[in-house]
Amino acid sequence: MKKCFVSIILLISGLSLIISPFSQKALASQKEIVMIDLSYDSVQIHNRVAGFILEHGYGKKIDYVFADSMPGLLGLERGNYDVVLDLWVDNVPEWWKRNKEAGKVLSLGNTYPDAPQGWYVPTYVIKGDPERGIDPILPNLKSVMDLPKYWEFFKDPEEPNKGRFYNAPSGWVCHSINKDKFEAYGLDEYFIAFDPGSGTALTTVIMRAYQRGEPILVYHWEPTAIMGTLDMTMLEEPLFDQEKWEENHGCAYPKSKVLKLINADFAKKKS
């Protein structure tokens, strides 16, 4: 059911781009549409769904350009790229506020309802998995504040005197946010915030640990294919507080707005 729901919202996202009044103006004159493939899988799926419709329904050539978050957003702002279909604007509030107010980038609406992100462990770490013969490993683990007691269960193979937390890849805004959280929670004394190198590498390491029934501590977000496939539990954090967030990110992520964005000049083009 979760996987079916994810597929449906991805398809709706692509269709809503096509029927947007902004995109209709742009589609009339654009021979090529440049879509930003940011380095996480959900945006790439959105791009392919919308791109297929644009190509086969409207006869447009689609160019998918890979870029990390900030270079990609600067390209969207400057008009080098046309569309990004899955942007977590709460992770880049200054960029979004500046470009929204300046009218350089326009929103085509929500990609899907407000989305969660945070730090996860496989549910079997807390509750076990009788079907796989896995007993609960850390039945009392509930919060990020519990992690100092349990770092040895997530031991870093390269620095075995600390645990390993699989962070988002560098280049993602949440990579820096998570490092701020580490300091705010005092976890840098107990854990290494490991850079997996790419979104694909992050997915791979989660799948490998899950298949082996091993403990793993990771940053992730929903909805994604892997979170719809695996049973993962988000650890509790202090409730989101705007003042604390602005000070040191020492609280839970806000429920994030995920928007479809379009370059304003591209949206205004007419035949």
C-alpha positions in Angstrom: 0.0 0.0 0.0 2.8 2.5 0.9 4.6 1.7 -2.4 1.3 2.2 -4.4 0.7 5.5 -2.6 4.2 6.8 -3.5 3.6 5.8 -7.1 0.3 7.6 -7.3 1.6 10.9 -5.8 4.6 10.8 -8.2 2.3 10.5 -11.2 0.0 13.3 -9.9 3.1 15.5 -9.5 4.1 15.1 -13.1 0.6 15.7 -14.4 0.1 18.8 -12.3 3.2 20.3 -13.9 1.7 19.8 -17.3 -1.6 21.4 -16.6 -0.2 24.4 -14.7 -1.0 27.7 -16.4 2.7 28.7 -16.0 3.9 25.7 -17.8 1.4 26.0 -20.6 2.9 29.4 -21.6 6.4 28.0 -21.5 5.6 24.8 -23.4 4.3 26.7 -26.4 7.7 28.1 -27.3 10.3 25.8 -25.6 11.9 23.2 -27.8 14.0 21.9 -25.0 13.2 21.8 -21.3 16.0 21.5 -18.8 15.1 19.6 -15.6 17.4 19.4 -12.6 18.3 15.9 -11.5 19.3 16.6 -7.9 21.2 13.8 -6.3 18.3 12.0 -4.6 16.1 9.5 -6.1 12.6 11.0 -5.6 13.3 14.1 -7.7 14.7 11.9 -10.5 11.5 9.8 -10.5 9.4 12.9 -10.6 11.5 14.2 -13.5 11.1 11.0 -15.5 7.4 10.8 -15.1 6.9 14.5 -16.1 9.6 14.2 -18.8 7.9 11.2 -20.4 4.6 13.1 -20.6 6.3 16.2 -22.0 8.2 14.3 -24.5 5.5 11.9 -25.7 2.5 14.1 -25.1 3.9 17.5 -26.1 6.8 16.6 -28.4 9.3 18.4 -26.2 13.0 17.5 -25.9 14.0 17.0 -22.3 17.5 17.5 -20.9 18.1 16.1 -17.5 21.0 17.9 -15.8 22.7 16.5 -12.7 23.6 19.1 -10.0 24.0 19.2 -6.2 21.5 21.2 -4.3 23.0 24.7 -4.2 24.6 24.7 -7.7 21.3 23.4 -9.1 19.3 26.1 -7.4 21.6 28.9 -8.5 21.2 27.6 -12.0 17.4 27.7 -11.7 17.6 31.2 -10.3 19.8 32.4 -13.2 17.8 30.7 -15.9 20.4 28.0 -16.8 17.8 25.4 -15.8 14.0 25.5 -16.1 12.4 23.2 -13.6 12.9 21.3 -10.4 10.1 19.0 -9.3 11.0 18.0 -5.7 12.6 20.7 -3.6 12.5 20.8 0.2 12.3 24.5 0.5 12.5 24.5 4.3 16.1 23.3 4.0 17.0 26.3 1.9 14.8 29.1 3.5 17.1 32.0 2.6 17.4 31.0 -1.0 13.7 30.4 -1.4 12.6 33.6 0.4 15.0 35.7 -1.7 13.9 34.2 -5.0 10.2 34.1 -4.2 10.2 37.8 -3.2 12.3 38.8 -6.2 10.0 36.8 -8.5 12.9 34.9 -10.1 11.5 31.4 -9.2 7.8 30.5 -9.1 6.1 27.6 -7.3 3.8 25.3 -9.1 2.5 23.9 -5.8 3.2 21.0 -3.5 4.9 17.9 -4.8 3.2 15.9 -2.1 1.9 16.7 1.4 4.3 18.0 4.0 7.1 15.4 4.4 9.1 14.2 7.3 12.9 13.8 7.5 15.1 12.8 10.4 17.3 10.0 11.8 16.2 6.4 11.4 17.1 2.9 12.5 15.5 -0.3 11.2 12.5 -1.1 13.3 13.9 -4.6 14.1 16.6 -2.8 16.1 13.9 -1.8 18.6 11.2 -4.4 18.2 13.0 -7.3 16.6 11.6 -9.3 13.6 10.3 -12.7 14.6 9.8 -13.8 11.0 13.5 -13.3 10.4 14.6 -14.7 13.8 15.9 -11.3 14.9 15.5 -10.4 18.6 15.2 -6.8 19.7 18.7 -5.3 19.9 17.9 -2.0 21.6 14.4 -2.2 22.9 14.8 1.0 25.0 16.0 3.2 22.1 13.5 5.9 21.4 15.3 9.2 21.0 18.5 10.7 19.6 19.2 11.5 23.3 19.6 7.8 24.0 22.3 7.4 21.4 25.3 8.1 23.6 24.4 4.9 25.6 24.3 2.8 22.5 27.1 4.0 20.2 28.9 0.7 20.4 26.1 -1.0 18.5 26.7 1.3 15.6 30.5 1.0 15.7 32.4 2.8 13.0 34.7 0.2 11.2 37.4 2.9 10.6 37.2 4.5 14.1 36.0 1.8 16.4 36.0 4.0 19.4 33.0 5.8 18.0 29.7 4.9 16.4 28.9 5.7 12.8 25.9 7.8 11.7 25.3 7.8 7.9 24.7 11.4 7.0 23.3 12.8 3.8 26.0 13.3 1.2 28.0 16.5 1.2 26.4 19.0 -1.2 22.9 18.4 0.3 21.8 21.2 2.6 20.7 18.6 5.2 24.3 17.4 5.4 25.3 20.6 7.2 22.1 20.7 9.2 22.8 17.2 10.6 26.3 18.2 11.6 24.9 21.1 13.5 22.5 18.8 15.2 25.4 16.5 16.2 27.1 19.4 18.0 23.8 20.7 19.5 23.1 17.2 20.9 26.7 16.5 22.0 26.9 13.5 19.8 30.1 14.4 18.1 31.8 12.9 21.2 30.3 9.5 20.5 29.7 9.3 16.7 31.3 10.0 13.4 29.0 11.7 10.9 30.0 9.7 7.8 29.5 11.0 4.3 28.3 8.1 2.1 29.3 10.1 -1.1 25.9 9.9 -2.9 22.3 9.2 -2.5 22.7 5.9 -4.2 25.5 4.9 -1.8 23.3 5.8 1.1 20.5 3.6 -0.2 22.9 0.8 -0.8 24.3 0.8 2.7 20.8 0.8 4.2 19.8 -2.1 2.1 22.9 -4.1 2.9 22.5 -3.6 6.6 18.8 -4.4 6.5 19.3 -7.6 4.6 21.8 -8.7 7.1 19.7 -7.7 10.1 22.4 -5.3 11.4 22.0 -2.1 13.4 22.4 1.1 11.3 21.8 4.7 12.1 21.0 6.9 9.1 19.5 10.2 7.9 16.6 9.8 5.5 13.3 11.3 4.5 9.8 10.2 3.3 8.3 9.3 0.9 10.9 7.4 -1.0 11.0 4.0 -2.5 13.4 2.6 0.1 11.3 3.9 3.0 8.2 2.5 1.5 9.9 -0.9 1.1 11.7 -1.2 4.5 10.3 -1.0 8.0 12.2 2.0 9.5 11.6 4.0 12.7 12.4 7.6 13.1 14.1 8.5 16.4 12.5 11.2 18.5 14.1 14.6 18.8 13.1 17.7 20.7 10.0 19.2 19.1 10.7 21.7 16.4 11.2 25.2 17.7 11.9 28.0 15.2 14.2 29.9 17.6 16.2 26.8 18.4 16.3 25.9 14.7 17.8 29.2 13.7 20.3 29.1 16.6 21.8 25.7 16.0 19.3 23.2 14.5 19.1 21.6 17.9 15.5 20.2 17.4 13.5 18.1 15.0 13.2 19.0 11.4 10.1 20.9 10.6 7.5 19.1 8.5 8.9 20.1 5.2 7.2 21.8 2.2 8.2 20.0 -0.9 7.5 22.2 -4.0 7.7 22.1 -7.8 9.6 25.2 -8.8 10.1 26.8 -12.2 12.3 29.6 -13.4 10.1 32.7 -13.8 11.5 33.8 -17.2 10.8 30.3 -18.5 7.2 30.4 -17.2 6.6 33.8 -18.9 7.7 32.7 -22.4 5.0 32.8 -25.0 4.8 31.7 -28.6 
